[in-house]
Amino acid sequence: MATFTSYIIKSFKHDGHVHRMWLENGLVPESLLYEPHKAESMLVLINSQTKIVEADGKQWVSRIPGVSFFIPNQWFNVVALLEESGVRYYCNVASPPYVNGKVITYIDYDLDVIRMPGGAVHVVDQEEYERHKISYRYSDIVDSKVKQGLHDLLERIKQGKAPFRDDWVLDYYKHWCKWKGEGTEA
């Protein structure tokens, strides 16, 4: 049976302060990855009931299982949330992932895209992005990368490209549950 390796996911703000940390995330082994995910060298991680630490030190435990997708060189990442109503994709416009040991980091640029289980797409937190663009002094290059990342993400959703496949998300989760020796209820 393939082994899932535990990773920490840390998001930062542009000024370098920690935004949020997810402390236990199982990296899907390459042998279980679907071909489109392998082709883009995606890092696919799963968590459920993981401890999350906020910037202010507040800690809480996630209630909804999540399958996270990090794609090298892409200015966004995707978290598929396995909810009772279906898979909801919460997408962060963010710097490309950086891996150091068993820690994955990225800079969160506030803009988010949510794809609902029925397919509706919403861009959220645009005002927060504009505020932080001024307060954190984003360079023109960063602003351009963020806008391109948003565009690329919306195109990927529109075209139904990976990782926006509910059946694959659920399959990854089932493999992880089997590895952990748990049932597969989402």
Buried (B, 14 or more C-beta within 10 A) or exposed (E): EEEBEEBBBBBBBBEEEBBBBBBBBBBBBEEBBBEEBBEBEBBBBBBBEBEBBEEEEEEEEBEBBBBBBBBEEBBBBBBBBBBEEBBBBBBBBBBBBBEEEEEBBBBBBBBBBBBBBEEEBEBBBEEEBEEBBEEBEBEEEBEEBBBBBBEBBBEBBEEEEBBBBEEBBBBBBEBBBEBEEEEBEB
